[in-house]
Every structure is written in structure tokens, then in C-alpha cells.
Amino acid sequence: MDTLEMPSNPEKKGFKRMDFPKGMEVPLEDFLSLEFEVGKEHLTGVKIAKDLSKPADFAYFHGAATGNWSRLMAFAKPIVDQESSIVAFDHSGHGTSTGEEKKASLEKYSNEARAIIDAYANGKPLTVCGSSMGGYTAIKMLRHYDIQNLILMCPGIYDRRAFNVQFDSGFTEILRTPEEDATIPKGVIQLINDSASQTKRKEIVIVPGAPHAIQAWMIQNPDKAAEIAGKMAEFSKA
């Protein structure tokens, strides 16, 4: 994967690209590095497909803190193997993109997600996938695009008052305190499930023993990773 790396920003402490689970490697020739501008930010990303000329039909949005596009490597292989084209990127303040996370907001991340969909999906019906805070970004895409499938991994949802609040300017004070999970408040999954009353198909998959940082756990548990990724691939083609 070294040929895909942009120069790392030393100010982004803890930044590290994720590897594949054992046995779930995707050939390097199926990767295309992306660079594009959104507002004042220079964003970096990747497209993964057997045919890189195809518009993307699967978009992935990572979470906060050390999140970056490489989280998708935990589940990419079976999705690419069924001829899907994945696109993902580092939000501003993450990975090798410019900016500071603390100066960003949910609104800014949603705008960045829309920019990459507009640039690389070409109006095709999409599967959108998000983990943690990226789950909220994925949900917001339902307002703007023809989304066929929505896949959420340990997703977060937020008070609407927090949408345009900069992360270092009162964002956390707006959120309610978690009751059990150190990251996601209790009942979020059920709330999302109850709200999805118009879907043709929905399913909650519980992975015993998996922490909130599920992609890193999948790297260490390749058998479970294959099972989870296979389920995601099946759902994205339903």
C-alpha cells in the first residue's frame, strides 16, 4: 500500500492507514488515489474497483479521531469482488487531507461527502456506508441522492442543533451523555431502526465481542471480518 500514501501530516497524531484482514487483500492495481478540492480544503481519497473507469456505486464515510479512508480495507474485498466500485476519502483534519478536525463540523463533513459523490458517483443509485460519526454523514446523504442501500457500522446520531457547530465550539456540550457505551449513547441503534419504517428490507447485525472501533477489531479477527464483509456485500447488492 506504500504507493498509495500521500505525505503524512505530522500534526495529525495517531494517524495510521489500516491494513487488510488476513486473506482479504485487494490487489494494488484495483486502487486509484484521488485528490480534490472542497472549499478551502485539499482532500485525499481512494477509488477501489476491478474496473476503475466505472462510476462509484458504494461510498464509505469514516468516523472521528484517527478515522480515515483505510477503515474500509476491513471489508472491501467481497464488495469489489462483486464488481462494485468503492469511493472513500479522508475528511478535512484526517489522514492526509488538509485542515483541523476541531475546526470542522457535521455540516462541513456532509458537504465534503456530497462533493465526492457528485464527483465520482455520476448520479448512479448508491450504497452509502458510514462508521461512527460517518454513520450520521451517510444518513444525511438520504436527503440528496438516490440511495438504494444504507449500511451503518456502530453509527452515531446527533442533536440537530449540533449540525453546524464547530467541534471545538460547544459541540460536545450539545450531545447527551452516554449511559453505557463510551462513544455511542444507549438506544441509538433501536432509534434508527424504528425510524426506518419505509424500507423494503432492514436488519440489525450484532457482533458479540466487537468494540466500537470495529474495523480495527476485524483486522485482528479475519474470520469474523470475512463474515461481516460478506454480509455487507450481500446487502449492498440486494
N, C-alpha and C positions, 0 to 999 in steps of 0.2 A: 504493500500500500504506500510505500515511500514516494512513489512517483505522483501520487495524488495530493500530497501535502503542500499547502501554502506555508510561507514562513510563519511560525507561531508568534503570537503577541505575548511577550514576557509578562505583561501586566495582567493577563488572564490566568491567575494562579489556579492550579488544579486541572488545567485544560489538557486533555489527552484523547486521542482518537481510540475508539473501541475496535477490537478485533472480532473475527468471526467465531462462533461456536465451532468446536472441532467437528469436521465432516460437513459443515455448511458453508464452505468457502465459495465465493463467486469469482470467476476469472477476472483478472485485471482488465482484459480487453472489453469487458462489459461495463466499464466505468468511464464517465466523461466528467472532467472537472468543469465547474461553472463559476463565473464571476459576473456580477451585475450590480447596477446602482439602484438604490431605492432612497429617494430624498437625498440626504447628505451622507448616507452610509454606503460603503462598498461591501457587498455581501458575497460570501463564497459558499458553494454548494456542490452537488453532485447529481448526475443522472446515471441510473443503472438499468441496463436493458440488454437483451441479446441483439436487438436492432435499435441502435441509438438514434436512428433517424425518426423513429416513431414518437409522436407526442406522448407526454406522460399521461397515464391513466391512474396513477397511485401517487399521492403526495403525503409526505411524512413531516410532522412538526415536533421538534424536541421540547424538553422541559427546561426549567430554570437551572441556576447554579452552573454546574460543569456540563450541562447538556450541550450537544452539538449533533450535526447530521449523522455521525457514525453510529449513533444508537440504533439506527435501522439495520446495521450489519448483524444484529442478533436474530433477525427474522427475514432478511431479504431473499435468500436463495429460493425457497419454493414459490415465491411471488414472481421472481424473474424467470424461473423455470417454466412457468405457465404463460410466458410471452407478455407479461405486463412490463410497463416502463415506469420506473420509480423516479421521483424527483424529491430532493430534500436540500436543506441549506442550513447554515449557521445564522441564527438571528443576530441582530446587532448586539455587540457586547459578549458574543460567544464565539468559540472556535477561532477561526482566522478572519472573521468579519470585523469591521471597524465598530467603534462605539463602546459605550459603557452600559452594562446591564442596569445599573442603578439609575441611569438616566432614561431608561426605556419605560414602556407602559404596555398594557394589554392591547390598547388601541394601536400602538406602533407595531407590535408583533403581528396583529391581524392585517395591517396594511402591507407588511412585508410578505406575509403568506399570500395575500391576493396578488401581489406583484409577481411572485414566482409562478402561480397558477396561470395568470394572464400570459406570461412569457413562454411557458413550456408545456401547458396542457392543451392549448389550441382549441378550447371550447368543448373538449370531449367530456362525456359523462365520467365522473371521477369516483374513486375510493379515496377518502381522506382518513388519515390515521394520526393520532396525537398521543403523546405520553405526558403525564403530569400536567403542567401548565399548558403544554402543547395540545392537550385534550380540549381545553377551552378554546384555543385557536381553531382547532378542527371543527368544533361545534359552530363557531361564528361563521365558518365558510358556508354553512347551510343557507344563510341569508342571501348569498351572492351567486351560487353556482348550482349546476345540475349534479348533485351529489347522489350517487347510487348507493354507496355503502359508507358507513361511518364506523371506524374501529378505534376504540379508546382504551388506553393502557394506563391503569391507575390514574384516572383523569382528575383534574381539579376544575371546580366551577367557582365563580366569584360573584360577589355582590355587584349589581350593575353600577353602583356608584364608584367602583374601583376601576372601571374600564379605561378612563383617560387620565388616571392619576399616576404620576411618575413613581417608580418603585421606591425611591428614597424620599418621597414627599407625602407620607401618610398612607401609603398603600396598605401596609400590614395592619394598621390600626382599624381599617375598614372591615377587614376579614374577621369572621368569628373564630374563636379559639377552638382547636380540635379537641374532641373528647377522648379519643384513644390514639388514632394514627398520628404520628408526629408531623405528618405532611398534609394529609387529606382528611378533612373532617368526617366524622361518622355519618353515614346515611347518604353520602354523595352519589354512590352507585345506584342506590334504590331511587333516589330523586330523579336521576337521569332516565332510568328505566321507566318510571311512572310517567315521565313527560313525553316519552316516545310512543304515544298512543296511535299514531297513524302509520307506523311502519308495517311493511309486509312480513318482516322477519326480524326478530331480535333475540339475543342470547347473552346471558352473563356467564362468563367462564371464570371460575375461582381456581387459583393455582396455589395449593397448600404449600406453605413454607416460603413463598416468594415475598421478598421485601418490596417497598415502594420503588426502589431502583431496580426494576425488574430486568432491564436489558443486561446489566452487569451480572446479575444472578443467572441469566440464561447462558452467558458465556461460560460460566462455571458448571452449568448443568446442561450439556448439549443434548441429552436425550429429551429432557423437558422442552428445551428450545425447539427441537425439531417438531415436537407435538404442538406447541403453541403456534409456531410459524406455519405449520401445515393447516391449522385451523383458520389462521388469518388469511392464507391463500385461498382456501375453500370459500370463505365468507366474501372475499373481495371479488370473486367470480360468480357469486350467486345471482 
